[in-house]
Amino acid sequence: MPAAERREQLLDVASELFSKQGYARATTNQLARAAGVTEPIIYRHFKSKKDLFIALIERTGRRTLEQWEHDLEGASDPADRLARLIGDNPMVSKQGRESYRVFLQSISEIDDDGIREAVRAHVQSLHAFVTREIEAAQSAKKVADRFPAGVIAWMLLEMGMGYGVMSAMKVEGHGAGEDGLHVKDVLTRVLIGKG
């Protein structure tokens, strides 16, 4: 298998293993067995289990931005683009759920400089993306400019993370009222008057 494909395969297997067992408990021996390779193969691609974990955090960020770009294709109206983003939480999507379960494990590892930097870069890239979308919506007078776009972006990300954590923790019925009204619908209405 070419090196790039092997690296991606190891990341895929590690994501599944860490998602089910946890980063701290999973071993490189278990990873090697699950990937059908020997441990030295893992170390050809990653210096350590921690470096593999950091690579997963970085890949999750890239994939989130790629997914958002894809989901916004064909949407030129800034309000529509923002509504799509509000409804597109990668932490609960089929393609992002497992990766974000791994990402959330960084909480217990955040005192490590490398992991903290990977998390910071991940969150900052998402924040920059959402800020640009809000700025475009404010320029088009689709979102009030009473508050800075960056602050609104933080609000959306923090709410999305909270919703994602509740989902990852399998809290039933979170995010919706008895009448079926969902928090993302309320947020969309408050922010852009749609939903």
C-alpha positions in Angstrom: 0.0 0.0 0.0 1.4 3.4 -0.9 2.5 5.5 2.1 -0.2 8.1 1.9 -2.9 5.5 1.7 -1.4 3.6 4.6 -1.3 6.7 6.7 -5.0 7.4 6.0 -5.9 3.8 6.7 -4.1 4.1 10.1 -5.9 7.3 10.9 -9.2 5.7 9.9 -8.6 2.7 12.2 -7.3 4.9 15.0 -10.4 7.0 14.8 -12.7 4.0 15.1 -10.6 2.5 17.9 -10.2 5.8 19.9 -13.9 6.5 19.4 -14.9 3.2 21.0 -12.1 2.7 23.5 -10.7 6.1 24.2 -7.4 7.5 23.3 -5.9 6.9 26.7 -6.9 3.2 26.8 -6.2 2.2 23.2 -2.7 0.9 22.6 -0.6 0.9 19.4 -0.6 -2.9 19.6 -4.4 -2.9 19.3 -4.2 -0.3 16.5 -1.7 -2.5 14.6 -3.8 -5.6 14.9 -7.0 -3.7 13.9 -5.1 -2.3 10.9 -3.5 -5.6 9.9 0.0 -4.3 10.3 2.9 -4.5 12.7 3.6 -1.7 15.3 6.8 -0.6 13.4 4.6 0.3 10.4 2.6 2.7 12.7 5.9 4.3 13.8 7.0 4.8 10.1 4.0 7.1 9.7 3.7 8.6 13.2 6.4 9.3 15.8 4.1 8.3 18.7 0.5 7.6 19.6 0.2 11.3 20.6 1.4 12.4 17.1 -1.3 10.1 15.6 -3.9 11.7 17.9 -2.8 15.2 16.8 -3.0 14.1 13.2 -6.6 13.0 13.8 -7.5 16.4 15.3 -5.9 18.2 12.3 -7.7 15.9 9.8 -11.0 16.4 11.6 -10.6 20.2 11.1 -9.8 19.9 7.4 -12.7 17.5 6.8 -15.1 19.8 8.6 -14.1 22.8 6.4 -14.3 20.6 3.3 -17.7 19.4 4.3 -18.9 23.0 4.9 -17.6 24.1 1.6 -19.4 21.2 -0.1 -22.6 21.9 1.7 -22.5 25.6 0.8 -22.0 24.9 -2.9 -24.7 26.6 -5.0 -25.8 28.9 -2.1 -25.1 32.5 -3.0 -27.5 34.2 -0.5 -25.6 34.9 2.7 -28.6 34.2 4.8 -29.1 30.8 3.2 -25.5 30.0 3.6 -25.6 30.8 7.3 -28.8 28.8 7.8 -27.1 25.8 6.2 -24.2 26.2 8.5 -26.4 26.4 11.6 -28.1 23.1 10.5 -24.8 21.4 9.6 -23.1 20.5 12.9 -20.2 18.2 12.0 -20.3 16.7 15.6 -23.6 15.0 14.9 -23.3 14.3 11.2 -22.8 10.8 10.0 -19.4 11.6 8.5 -18.2 13.7 11.5 -19.6 12.0 14.6 -16.8 9.5 15.2 -14.1 12.0 14.5 -15.5 14.5 17.0 -15.9 11.8 19.7 -12.1 11.5 19.3 -11.7 15.2 19.2 -13.6 15.6 22.5 -11.1 13.3 24.2 -8.5 16.1 23.9 -10.1 17.6 27.0 -8.3 15.1 29.2 -5.0 15.6 27.2 -5.2 19.4 26.9 -2.2 20.1 29.1 0.1 18.6 26.4 1.4 21.5 24.3 1.2 19.7 21.0 -2.4 18.6 21.6 -3.4 22.0 22.9 -1.9 23.6 19.8 -3.8 21.2 17.5 -7.1 21.9 19.2 -6.4 25.7 19.1 -5.6 25.6 15.4 -8.7 23.4 14.7 -11.1 25.7 16.5 -9.5 28.9 15.1 -9.9 27.6 11.5 -13.6 26.8 12.1 -14.1 30.2 13.8 -12.4 32.0 10.8 -14.7 30.2 8.4 -17.9 31.0 10.3 -16.8 34.6 10.9 -16.3 35.2 7.2 -19.9 33.8 6.5 -21.3 36.1 9.2 -19.4 39.1 7.8 -20.9 38.4 4.4 -24.4 38.2 5.8 -23.9 41.4 7.8 -22.6 43.2 4.6 -25.7 42.0 2.7 -27.9 43.3 5.6 -29.1 39.7 6.3 -27.7 39.7 9.8 -27.7 42.7 12.2 -24.3 44.2 12.7 -25.0 45.2 16.3 -22.4 42.6 17.4 -19.1 41.8 15.8 -19.1 38.9 13.4 -16.3 37.2 15.4 -18.3 37.2 18.6 -21.4 35.8 16.8 -19.2 33.1 15.3 -17.9 32.2 18.8 -21.5 32.0 20.0 -22.5 29.6 17.1 -19.4 27.4 17.7 -19.9 27.2 21.4 -23.6 26.4 21.0 -22.7 23.8 18.3 -20.1 22.2 20.5 -22.6 22.0 23.4 -25.1 20.4 21.2 -22.5 18.0 19.9 -21.4 17.0 23.4 -25.0 16.3 24.4 -25.4 14.2 21.2 -22.1 12.3 21.9 -23.3 11.7 25.4 -26.5 10.2 24.0 -28.8 12.6 25.9 -32.2 11.7 24.5 -34.5 14.5 23.5 -31.9 17.3 23.8 -32.2 20.3 21.6 -36.0 20.1 20.9 -39.1 21.1 22.8 -42.2 19.0 23.2 -43.7 20.7 20.2 -40.8 19.7 18.0 -39.2 23.1 17.8 -35.5 22.7 17.7 -32.8 25.0 19.0 -31.2 25.3 15.6 -34.5 26.6 14.3 -34.7 29.2 17.1 -31.1 30.2 16.4 -31.8 30.6 12.7 -34.9 32.7 13.4 -33.1 34.9 15.9 -30.0 35.4 13.8 -31.4 35.7 10.2 -35.2 35.6 10.6 -35.5 32.3 8.8 -36.4 28.8 9.9 
